[in-house]
Amino acid sequence: MKMKTDKFLIELKKAVDAVEIVDAHAHNIVPIDTDYPFLKLFSDATGDALYNTPHTLNFKRGLRELTELYGPSLSLSLGLHTVQETRRSLGLEQSAITCFRAARICTVLIDDGIELDKMVDIEWHKKVVPMVGRILRVEHLAEKILDKGSDGATWTLDSFMEIFTKELKLYPLDFHMVACRSGLAINTEVTKSEAEEGLSDVLRAGSPLRISNKSFIDYIFMHALEVAQSYDLPMQIHMGFGDKDFDMMLANPLYLHNLLEDKRFTDSRLVLLHASYPFSKEASHLASAYPQVYLDFGFAIPKLSFHGMISSVKELLKLAPMNKVMFSTDAIAFAEAFYLGAKRAREVIFSVLRDAMVEGDLSITKAVAAVKDIFAENAKKLYKLRKLDDSSKDSDEPHISSPFMKEELHGSVKDSSTESDVEPHVSSSFQNEELNGSSKDVTLVRLIWIDASGQHRCRGVPRLRFYSFVKKHGIGLPRACMGISSVSDSPVEDTNLTCSGLITIVPDLSTKCRIPWAKQQEMVLADMCTKSGEAWDYCPREALRRVSQILKDEFGLVMTAGFEVEFYLLESVIKNNKEEFESSDKWRKCHTTAFDMASPMLEEMLTYLQSLNISVDYLHKEAGKGQFEIGLEYTDCFGAADRLIYTREVIRTVGRKYGYHPTFLPKYSLDEYGCGSSVHISLSKNGINVFKASDGSSQYGISKIGEAFMSGVLDHLPSVLAFTAPHPTSYERLYSKEWNGRFVTWQKENTYAKISTCTLPGAVVVSHFVCPAFDACTNPYLGIASIMTAGIDGLRKKLSLPAPVDRETRDVNQEDYRRLPDCLTDSLNALEEDTLFNDMMGENLVVCLKAIRKVIG
């Protein structure tokens, strides 16, 4: 057990050391010849108090660390002078590069509202760190505006606010921050007359202005928060720790209660800086109780003692969700401050998460995910930071995104030069001449797309318009088309998608076919692109295409899939003057009488599917009353998703024609069996199944490749469920039969297991595995992409399968297995902690999907 623990701690240490840090709050660096005291690197003291700094633990530790940074030849006994002389000989730029590289800081957001002696501008910082953004200090901006006035007496509140608002809106790419010098008991009902009196009080103090009147501060704070909220940007709040002239009794974040309860600002996001020290416990409570509260533990690290830093971070994490906690150095003046802050933060986070693992609060997977979230991912999401690539470093494009940036900046680039190397997305049967036929008698073409909630949506285009223009260029749709849920046609909040702006849906002509029940119409599946023709971040088909390419490029593999399509045929009845739906028959699974009664309808479904060149393996009566199932043949995973969509269209249409109401809902009635779209999965290389073992060396009949892939799916299954079981009723279906269904386990030949291997009749080796936790509320492209993403991770890590659970065993030792999510909320929490899918499938798409799931969950 100790060896396993040691292995996990080594893995955690590697993750902590390797992660690149987003420093979400810092200040400008000053030149070598500055008059700013170098001792300020170790203390925020001023005046005579600063000269006691060499006697602090922070100084002694920091001096040792800087001596080690600049070289083993340096003598610690010579003290601070050695470090200063070394950095002077290197020069400002080279010493800064040394510090930032050692700190592994990839992004810095700079608050330039503290004006220092000879400080370099923000542009200079881009020489030493890949990505730099600006934080706009609201009070400093207000002071600059008032100082510009030729005669302070001429200012009125209205004239000031007009200019103040314009200045705020000049910086849509910057993050707003306020110092809250007057404390956190912000008066949310401050009146205009009180603010006018406060302004007069400020102006009477003369120049240089320093705004300290509480009513005026509260007034401009409330207004700045409104502006930040309109731009969907967060507001950082300086908590007072580190300011000598600040009354620390007023820095208790509990004073923010009135603001947090104000309905005008429920959509705002507030970042409490400095770990709210010494009120870390109170800040942790607020972050757990209010969705708009986030925490940043900069400045507390590295200014406190080591045990003080650990204690403060532990206090934050007692209640605060780990996806709301971030890091910044709050470094100022010297690049060495960035290095010390990052170094100590890594040590502290490792110590805190190590203790959590030892105590059993975190698994190694969750601990590693927490490392990435705290140091980078949480800040990237909150501040909408663009992911860096090699090309962006030399680009003139803005380094920070905003809602007003052109959507083309966010679109993933589809490299057409590599597309020919990927196996066909759709089998050739979709492309034959008979299927497409002559279009002369076609009146209308339906362009079909599937949104994030799995809804089939379409737009019809007249034949002439389609073949003269849309066929090549596509048609426009609002960006909100991927931001709406199954319960509303309005875009869901937090998807980052609104009705403003257009994307283009472009037909995939390989899927175009004549609609068998509407002979003068065609239908075609569509890709989503930006207006410039590039693949859109939110396109589900592009997500699957991208992940498939990774599987092909890295391992030379193609994932094949086949679906079981379950559905109920319900009859409409009137009871108590209300329409209700009841099961269409009382027969059980595979009963011949039920098949006889449904044969005309099933035959018509089969005819329509065959006309679409969709091969069917079987049809049968399922266990539920009025429930049937159609099994589709294996094909490449992209073609399997396309065929599943058209199969559902056929079932709905034919079922309605015969007077039934077809439903694929995972659990339409608690008294009935659930409906799924179980997906059978295998791997092929050069057309050969490589999932099964080639000889008898495998104890499970699975190849090493197949075992690693399936292990990855099993390892990430809690997160995968957020894609494949995306509705509250999904979990009612999944756990209607216990049989080991609530744990991360796999079984052999058991359809009630969440993952089960399958052997073809007469064979001893395993041909594929099946994931029953896949239903019709799933966007099939995203569901398959999530499974493939997890499998790729297993291949990369060369994972091995744990022993299967006996199919007849209904009880398992809960201490030996992770528990699967009990509900949609739990699966979303798992996905929040699992950053793999952000990286592989696209962060924007995953954020959108999670927001939509939360609405219905």
Salt bridges, closest charged atoms under 4 A:
ASP6 OD2 - LYS2 NZ 2.96
ASP17 OD2 - LYS13 NZ 2.80
ASP33 OD2 - LYS118 NZ 3.52
GLU65 OE2 - ARG61 NE 3.36
GLU65 OE2 - LYS343 NZ 3.50
GLU65 OE1 - ARG344 NE 3.03
GLU68 OE2 - ARG64 NH1 3.73
GLU85 OE2 - ARG88 NH1 2.74
ASP111 OD2 - HIS25 NE2 3.96
ASP111 OD2 - HIS27 ND1 3.69
ASP111 OD2 - ARG137 NH2 2.53
ASP112 OD2 - ARG134 NE 3.13
GLU115 OE2 - HIS140 NE2 3.30
GLU123 OE2 - LYS126 NZ 2.80
GLU139 OE1 - ARG181 NE 3.32
GLU143 OE2 - ARG181 NH1 2.65
ASP158 OD1 - LYS192 NZ 2.86
GLU162 OE2 - LYS166 NZ 3.66
ASP174 OD2 - ARG134 NH1 3.80
ASP201 OD1 - ARG204 NH2 3.78
ASP218 OD2 - LYS214 NZ 2.54
GLU226 OE1 - HIS223 ND1 3.96
ASP232 OD1 - ARG269 NH2 2.64
ASP232 OD2 - LYS384 NZ 2.82
ASP243 OD2 - HIS238 NE2 3.21
ASP245 OD2 - ARG210 NH2 2.84
GLU261 OE2 - HIS257 NE2 3.89
ASP262 OD2 - ARG264 NH2 2.61
GLU315 OE2 - LYS318 NZ 3.61
ASP330 OD1 - HIS25 NE2 3.42
ASP330 OD1 - HIS27 NE2 2.95
ASP330 OD2 - HIS274 NE2 2.85
GLU336 OE2 - ARG87 NE 2.88
GLU347 OE1 - ARG61 NH2 2.47
GLU347 OE2 - LYS343 NZ 2.64
ASP355 OD2 - LYS314 NZ 2.83
ASP355 OD1 - ARG354 NE 3.34
GLU377 OE2 - LYS380 NZ 3.60
GLU397 OE1 - ARG386 NH1 3.44
GLU407 OE1 - ARG479 NH1 3.29
GLU419 OE1 - LYS414 NZ 3.42
ASP441 OD1 - ARG514 NH2 3.24
ASP451 OD2 - ARG457 NE 2.60
ASP489 OD1 - ARG457 NH1 3.59
ASP508 OD2 - ARG541 NH2 3.14
GLU522 OE2 - LYS512 NZ 3.35
ASP527 OD1 - ARG541 NH1 2.80
ASP527 OD1 - ARG545 NH2 3.27
GLU542 OE1 - ARG545 NH1 2.90
GLU554 OE2 - ARG796 NH2 2.60
GLU564 OE2 - HIS680 NE2 2.55
GLU582 OE2 - LYS575 NZ 2.37
ASP585 OD1 - LYS621 NZ 3.78
GLU604 OE2 - LYS657 NZ 2.53
GLU622 OE2 - LYS589 NZ 3.69
GLU622 OE2 - HIS620 NE2 3.37
GLU629 OE1 - HIS620 NE2 3.86
GLU633 OE2 - ARG643 NH1 3.72
ASP642 OD1 - ARG541 NH2 3.18
GLU649 OE2 - HIS456 ND1 2.78
GLU649 OE2 - ARG652 NH1 3.69
ASP715 OD2 - HIS716 NE2 3.92
ASP715 OD1 - ARG818 NH2 3.34
GLU738 OE2 - ARG742 NE 3.33
ASP793 OD2 - HIS716 NE2 2.62
ASP793 OD2 - LYS797 NZ 3.14
GLU808 OE2 - ARG807 NE 3.63
ASP822 OD1 - ARG742 NH1 3.03
ASP822 OD1 - ARG819 NH2 3.17
GLU832 OE2 - LYS381 NZ 3.40
GLU832 OE1 - LYS850 NZ 3.11
ASP834 OD2 - HIS716 ND1 2.59
